[in-house]
Amino acid sequence: MASGVERSLGRLVRKHHTDNRRRARVGWGAVGLAVVGLAAAGWAAFGDGPPAVGVLGAALALGALALAARVWRRCRRDRGEVYVVREHGLTRRAAGRLTVVPWTDIVSVTSARHRYPLARFLGRDVVCRCELKGGGTLRVSGFVEETELLVSAINGRQRRPAAQREPQRSA
């Protein structure tokens, strides 16, 4: 059910849900990498493996555990995340919190697209960062369903209010 603040942004255009199950699978994949790294480090430390393998295994394990912790924190913090595009703005609802962003509040949009498979797996294939008036940011990751459509809506619609302003008159 849309709140009055959401309805003030106009009619609903499209909803984009975040795939937290996919995000959790990335966390489990990172744990698997950590296990492989720990096995390599253990083989080097207690078996006949070279010390360099132990160092690389330990580094892999620590990096993978850090990635897993970050991904799972986002899973928990952003559970139920949905972006709703409306005529005059965008809303983001996650874990019971609502963020309302009229198109006029978007100062700048930075987006990047990465086409390699690891980026897709990590949810970094499409990343969009919106700088908002008042210093806040809104970040859209590749875990959002139909991310390309959402990013194009943000890029296209956030410019429209500036184009609708009165044209400057020459003296």
Backbone as a ProteinNet text record, in pm:
[ID]
protein_1_A
[PRIMARY]
MASGVERSLGRLVRKHHTDNRRRARVGWGAVGLAVVGLAAAGWAAFGDGPPAVGVLGAALALGALALAARVWRRCRRDRGEVYVVREHGLTRRAAGRLTVVPWTDIVSVTSARHRYPLARFLGRDVVCRCELKGGGTLRVSGFVEETELLVSAINGRQRRPAAQREPQRSA
[TERTIARY]
85.1	0	89.6	65.1	144.8	97.9	193.3	160.7	125.3	77	42.1	162.3	276.6	399.5	436.9	423	452.7	354.8	228.5	127.8	148.1	211.7	235.4	335.6	409.3	503.5	436.7	306.9	235.6	207	162.9	121.4	241.1	213.4	314.5	355	487	538.2	586.9	669.3	726.8	786.5	783.5	847.2	966.8	1072	1193.6	1231.7	1219.1	1252.6	1399.1	1459.3	1596.1	1594.7	1681.1	1691.3	1789.7	1739.5	1826.1	1871.9	1798.5	1844.2	1970.8	1974.9	2096.8	2213.5	2182.8	2285.6	2338	2249	2291.4	2376.9	2344	2426.7	2568.2	2582.4	2716.4	2789.9	2720	2781.6	2827.9	2744.9	2784.4	2900.6	2902.9	3016.3	3144.8	3136.3	3254.2	3301.3	3208.6	3246.6	3317.5	3269.3	3336.1	3478.8	3498.7	3635.1	3721.3	3663.2	3738.2	3781.6	3696.1	3730.9	3846.4	3841.1	3950.5	4080.5	4072.2	4191.6	4248.4	4161.2	4207.3	4267.9	4211.7	4268.5	4408.6	4425.3	4558.3	4657.2	4612.2	4700.3	4736.3	4639.8	4667.2	4762.2	4745.2	4836	4978.1	4992.1	5125.9	5186.6	5103.4	5155.3	5186.3	5099.8	5116	5157.8	5156.4	5193.9	5326.6	5336.3	5459.5	5447.1	5350	5328.3	5426.5	5447.3	5536.3	5473.7	5557	5504.7	5423.9	5459.7	5386.3	5239.2	5214.3	5077.4	4999.9	5066.3	5002.5	4964.2	5053.6	5025.4	4910	4914.7	4807.1	4673.7	4677.4	4556	4495.7	4580.3	4531.5	4473.1	4540.4	4489.8	4355.1	4343.4	4217.1	4106.3	4138.1	4038	3990.8	4083.5	4045.1	3962.5	4005	3929.4	3789.6	3779.2	3649.2	3557.4	3612.6	3529.6	3482.6	3568	3527.7	3415.2	3427.6	3322.1	3191.3	3198.9	3078.6	3011.4	3090.1	3033	2962.9	3024.1	2965.2	2835.1	2835.7	2717.5	2603.5	2631.6	2526.3	2473.1	2558.6	2512.3	2412.2	2443	2350.3	2220.8	2232	2111.7	2019	2077	1997.5	1943.9	2030.3	1991.3	1888.2	1897.6	1811.7	1705.5	1664.5	1563.8	1433.5	1373.1	1248.4	1266.1	1385.9	1413.2	1337.6	1272	1201.6	1213.5	1241.3	1246	1117.7	1051.5	928	948.7	938.8	950.9	812.5	801.8	675.3	697.3	591.9	601.7	700.3	696.9	775.9	884.5	919.9	1023.7	1037.8	1109.7	1148.1	1137.4	1093.9	1095.4	1174	1232.9	1304.7	1253.6	1205.2	1157.4	1243.7	1300.8	1383.8	1376.3	1350.9	1347.7	1260	1145.7	1052.2	1083	1191.4	1226.9	1186.7	1140.6	1099.8	1185.6	1241.6	1316.4	1242.4	1205.5	1132.7	1225.6	1242.7	1334.5	1261.3	1217.3	1164	1276.5	1241.5	1346.4	1427.7	1366	1438	1542.7	1535.6	1632.9	1758.8	1762.3	1881.2	1976.2	2093.1	2193	2274.7	2322.2	2401.2	2382.3	2404.7	2392.7	2520.3	2578.8	2696.8	2660.7	2678.3	2647.8	2760	2781.3	2884.7	2826.9	2869	2826	2950	2953.9	3065.6	3009.8	3070.8	3014.9	3082	3172.7	3237.9	3158.8	3168.6	3083.3	3100.6	3222	3241.3	3164.5	3160.8	3084.9	2936.7	2884.5	2743.2	2716.5	2805.6	2789.3	2788.5	2876.1	2888.8	2786.1	2699.9	2601.7	2661.5	2777.9	2846.9	2842.6	2757.1	2748.3	2686.2	2591.3	2533.8	2534.5	2598.6	2602.5	2563.9	2466.3	2421.5	2422.5	2483	2491.1	2432.6	2330.7	2263.9	2302.2	2359.8	2388.8	2263.7	2219.9	2095.8	2122.9	2026.2	2035.5	2040.9	2119.2	2132.7	2242.7	2314.9	2431	2408.7	2288.8	2264.6	2294.9	2298.9	2318	2217.6	2188	2102.8	2181	2200.1	2281.8	2196.4	2207	2134.7	2238.2	2223.5	2319.5	2259.2	2340.4	2296.4	2206	2184.3	2094.1	1947.4	1923.7	1787.7	1737.8	1614	1556.8	1538.9	1574.4	1565.8	1637.2	1760.3	1839.6	1857	1879.4	1899.8	1780.9	1659.3	1540.4	1533.5	1566.8	1565.6	1668.7	1790	1895.7	1858.2	1801.9	1762.5	1649.3	1559.9	1453.5	1512.9	1610	1674.4	1749.7	1825	1901.2	1810.7	1703.8	1615.8	1524.2	1465.2	1365.5	1426.1	1542.3	1597.2	1638.8	1654.2	1690	1566.3	1451.9	1331.8	1290.8	1292.3	1249.3	1333.4	1463.4	1547.5	1507	1468.7	1428.5	1292.4	1211.4	1079.1	1081.5	1195.8	1203.6	1183.2	1150.1	1132.5	1263.9	1259.8	1384.8	1439.8	1571.5	1633.7	1615.6	1580.5	1555.7	1680.9	1712.9	1829.7	1784.5	1871.1	1834.6	1852.4
-117.8	0	124	212.6	334.5	437.8	506.6	612	739.1	838.3	965.8	1034.7	1020.2	1080.9	1015.8	884.1	814	855.4	863.7	901	1043	1128.7	1266.8	1272.6	1163.8	1160.2	1119.8	1101.3	1068.1	919.8	882	743.5	649.5	524.6	419.3	387.4	381.5	345.5	200.9	165.4	30	2.7	-125.3	-169	-256.2	-243.3	-322.9	-382.2	-513.4	-582.9	-625.3	-634.4	-681.8	-832	-903.5	-1048.5	-1080.5	-1084.3	-1110.7	-1255.8	-1346.3	-1485.7	-1496.4	-1426	-1426.1	-1364.5	-1258.7	-1194.1	-1290	-1367.5	-1465.1	-1574.9	-1616	-1715.8	-1663.9	-1536	-1476.8	-1489.6	-1465.3	-1481.4	-1623.9	-1721.9	-1861.3	-1897.7	-1840.4	-1863.5	-1809.9	-1694.2	-1637.2	-1724.8	-1783	-1875.9	-1997.6	-2046.3	-2158.2	-2122.8	-2002.3	-1956.8	-1948.7	-1904.9	-1896.9	-2035	-2135.2	-2272.8	-2323.2	-2294.7	-2334.4	-2266.2	-2136.8	-2064.1	-2118.4	-2150.2	-2207.6	-2346	-2424.2	-2556.3	-2542.5	-2447.5	-2425.4	-2376.8	-2288.2	-2238.1	-2349.7	-2433.7	-2546.5	-2646.5	-2672.9	-2764.6	-2710.1	-2578.4	-2518.5	-2515.9	-2493.7	-2481.9	-2618	-2715.5	-2843.6	-2958.1	-2935.7	-3039.7	-3005.4	-3045.4	-3022.9	-2908.9	-2824	-2715.6	-2601.7	-2527.2	-2411.5	-2297.9	-2220.2	-2110.7	-2007.6	-1984.7	-1885.6	-1926.3	-2054.9	-2103.4	-2076.5	-2091.6	-2064.1	-1918.1	-1831.2	-1687.3	-1650.9	-1700.1	-1671.3	-1730.8	-1851.3	-1914.2	-1835.8	-1790.6	-1711.8	-1578.5	-1515.8	-1389.2	-1410.5	-1518.4	-1550.1	-1573.2	-1647.1	-1675.9	-1547.5	-1460.8	-1335.8	-1246.1	-1234.1	-1152.1	-1206.9	-1337.6	-1399.8	-1385.9	-1399.7	-1382	-1237.9	-1142.7	-1001.8	-976.2	-1035.2	-1021	-1083.3	-1201.8	-1268.4	-1184.3	-1129.3	-1046.7	-923.7	-861.5	-742.5	-777.2	-886.4	-927	-963.6	-1041	-1080.6	-963.1	-865.6	-745.2	-670.7	-660.5	-595.6	-676	-809.5	-894.4	-863.5	-854.5	-832	-689.4	-593.5	-452.8	-416.4	-478.3	-440.7	-544.7	-623.6	-726.4	-660.2	-722.2	-669.4	-542.4	-516.6	-392	-388.9	-275.8	-254.4	-106.4	-83.4	52.1	70.4	182.6	211.1	340.6	329.3	446.1	504.2	634	705.7	820.2	887.1	993.9	1103.3	1143	1257.5	1220.7	1093.1	1055.7	905.8	872.3	734.4	711.1	591.7	555.4	426.6	411.8	289.9	245.9	124.4	69.1	-51.8	-53.6	-166	-175.4	-296	-325.6	-226.4	-192.2	-104.9	43.2	80	221.8	265	388.3	442.4	564	564.7	680.2	732.9	860.3	923.1	1022.6	1007.8	1093	1152.3	1278.1	1343.7	1362.3	1362.7	1375.3	1502.6	1607.1	1733.6	1725.1	1624	1609.4	1534.8	1483.4	1412.4	1514.4	1527	1623.4	1566.6	1442.3	1379.7	1228.5	1166.4	1022.2	968.9	870.5	802.6	655.9	604.2	463.1	397.4	271.2	192.6	56.8	6	-126.2	-209.3	-326.5	-419.2	-546.5	-593.6	-705.5	-839.6	-848.9	-977	-1058.6	-1192.6	-1280.3	-1262.4	-1237	-1219.3	-1097.9	-991	-872.4	-905.8	-983.8	-1023.6	-1106.4	-1200.9	-1285	-1200.8	-1101.2	-1018.4	-904.5	-893.6	-785.8	-652.2	-652.7	-529.2	-503.4	-577.1	-557.7	-422.4	-378.6	-245.3	-182.1	-69.1	3.1	147.4	198.2	335.6	405	520.6	597.3	736	771	900.1	988.7	1102.7	1201.8	1286.9	1300.7	1371.1	1504.9	1595.2	1722.6	1692.7	1764.1	1740	1641.3	1593.2	1508.5	1359.7	1313	1169	1104	971.9	896.7	783.4	742.3	627.7	538	412.9	320.2	205.4	178.3	68.6	-31.7	-157.5	-260.6	-353.1	-441.9	-539.4	-646.4	-649.2	-746.5	-706.2	-584.3	-536.7	-593.1	-645.3	-701.2	-590.4	-620.3	-526.2	-395.1	-409.1	-293.3	-193.6	-243.9	-154.8	-60.5	-112.5	-27.8	77.3	38.4	132.5	242.8	204.9	304.9	398.4	345	433.2	526.2	478.8	565.9	678.3	644.6	746.9	846.2	796.6	885.4	973.2	915.7	991.6	1087.4	1043	1124.7	1232.6	1210.1	1311.9	1435.9	1426.3	1544.1	1621.2	1555.1	1616.2	1744.4	1752.3	1876.4	1996.6	1978.5	2089.6	2135.4	2042.7	2076.4	2145.8	2124.9	2184.5	2326.7	2369.5	2506.2	2606	2727.8	2830.3	2855.2	2871.2	2898.7	3035.2	3046.5	3174.7	3269.8	3391.3	3493.8	3576.7	3600.7	3686.6	3831.7	3918.3	4059.3	4138.6
0	0	0	-93.1	-105.1	-3	56.1	151.7	75.2	147.3	85.2	24	89.3	36.8	-95.7	-103.6	-228.2	-338.1	-304.5	-403.9	-454	-372.5	-416.3	-532.9	-556.4	-667.9	-799.3	-798.2	-921	-932.8	-1052.8	-1073	-1077.1	-1044.5	-1043.8	-1187.4	-1211.2	-1342.8	-1342.1	-1243.1	-1240.3	-1102.2	-1062	-937.7	-971.2	-891	-907.7	-771.8	-758.8	-634	-636.4	-517.7	-504.9	-479	-547.4	-533.6	-421.2	-298.2	-182.8	-178.1	-239.2	-243.7	-326.9	-437	-518.9	-441.4	-368.6	-286.9	-180.4	-118.4	-17.2	-79.9	-203.8	-272.9	-295	-320.1	-332.3	-199.5	-89.3	42.9	67	29	46	-46.4	-166	-255.7	-197.1	-131.3	-66.5	49.4	123.4	230.8	172.2	58.9	-9.1	-48.5	-98.9	-130.8	-5.6	104.2	229.5	274.9	259.5	296.7	210.4	81.5	-8.4	32.9	63.8	107.7	237.6	332.6	459.6	439.3	347.6	319.1	260.1	169.7	110.8	215.9	303.8	409.1	506.7	540.4	630.1	567.6	438.5	368.8	369.8	350.2	348.9	488.9	589.7	725.7	787.9	764.3	833	741.9	614.1	519.8	452.5	330.4	256.8	156.6	171.4	75.2	92.4	-14.1	-6.7	75.7	142.9	227	148.4	22.4	-57.1	-74.3	-88.2	-101.6	27.8	140	268.4	282.6	241.3	249.9	156.6	32.7	-61.7	-15.2	40.5	91.2	206.3	297.1	410.5	362.6	265.5	211.6	142.2	64.5	-1.8	100.7	205.3	308.2	377.5	412.3	479.6	388.4	263.3	168.4	143.7	129.2	104.3	225.5	345.2	465.2	478.8	443.5	446.7	345.9	227	126.3	175.5	232.8	283.2	391.4	482	588.7	530.8	431.8	369.8	298.3	222.7	147.3	242.2	345.2	438.1	518.6	549.3	618	530	400.3	307.3	294.3	294.8	289.2	405.9	520.8	641.6	646.9	614.4	622	515.4	397.9	285.7	253.9	351.9	324.7	278.6	180	126	44.6	-2.7	-75.4	-208	-232	-358.1	-396.2	-523.5	-578.5	-659	-638.9	-711	-789.2	-920.4	-1007.6	-1026	-1002.5	-1019.8	-1118.2	-1155.6	-1255.6	-1215.4	-1090.8	-1047.3	-947	-939.3	-845	-828.4	-725.1	-698.3	-548.7	-510.2	-368.9	-352.6	-235.4	-200.2	-63.7	-59	67.5	100.6	220.2	264.7	415.7	464.7	608	685.2	627.1	694.6	684.2	616.8	598.8	458	446.5	318.1	286	166.2	116.9	-4.9	-1.7	-110.6	-178.4	-309.2	-383.9	-504.6	-495.6	-615.2	-717.1	-846.8	-949.4	-929.6	-875.5	-857.4	-746.7	-660.6	-552.3	-595.2	-716	-764.3	-824.4	-762.1	-806.8	-922	-906.6	-1012.9	-1007.5	-1122.5	-1134.8	-1196.4	-1131.2	-1184.5	-1199.7	-1320.5	-1339.7	-1417.7	-1387	-1453.8	-1489.4	-1603.1	-1646.6	-1673.9	-1614.2	-1633.2	-1694.4	-1801.4	-1876.2	-1847	-1754.2	-1730.1	-1627	-1635.9	-1553.4	-1402.6	-1355.8	-1211.9	-1160.7	-1239	-1198.9	-1186.8	-1278.9	-1272.7	-1147.6	-1117.9	-999.5	-872.2	-865.2	-745.7	-738.2	-840.3	-840	-875.3	-938.5	-974	-1124.1	-1196.7	-1340.3	-1374.2	-1293.5	-1307.9	-1170.4	-1161.3	-1035	-1064.7	-993.1	-1012.1	-875.6	-873.3	-749.4	-775	-698.4	-712.1	-594.2	-623.8	-520	-502.1	-378.2	-348.7	-282.9	-296.3	-225	-76.3	-4.1	138.3	170.3	70.2	94	97	83.4	85.6	-48.4	-47.5	-172.1	-178.4	-298.9	-325.2	-419.4	-379.8	-458	-507.6	-637	-699	-747.7	-707.4	-748	-851.9	-902	-1000.3	-944.1	-813.9	-754.5	-771.2	-816.6	-838.4	-970.7	-970.9	-1093.1	-1196.6	-1319.6	-1431	-1398.9	-1353.6	-1312.8	-1425.6	-1546.2	-1660.4	-1679.2	-1665.1	-1679	-1568.9	-1447.2	-1335.6	-1355.6	-1395.6	-1416.9	-1531.4	-1639.1	-1749.8	-1707.4	-1621.3	-1569.8	-1485.6	-1403	-1320	-1408.2	-1503.9	-1592.4	-1677.9	-1730	-1817.9	-1745.2	-1638.2	-1570.4	-1482.8	-1430.2	-1340.7	-1417.2	-1549.2	-1628.5	-1672.7	-1675.9	-1731.5	-1659.8	-1527.2	-1463.4	-1505.7	-1528.2	-1571	-1711	-1796.8	-1932.4	-1933.9	-1831.8	-1828.5	-1772.3	-1723	-1671.1	-1784.4	-1746.4	-1848.1	-1918.5	-2049.7	-2121	-2081.5	-2079.1	-2044.9	-2160.9	-2126	-2229.6	-2248.4	-2373.8	-2400.4	-2397.5	-2349.7	-2333.6	-2458.7
[MASK]
+++++++++++++++++++++++++++++++++++++++++++++++++++++++++++++++++++++++++++++++++++++++++++++++++++++++++++++++++++++++++++++++++++++++++++++++++++++++++++++++++++++++++++

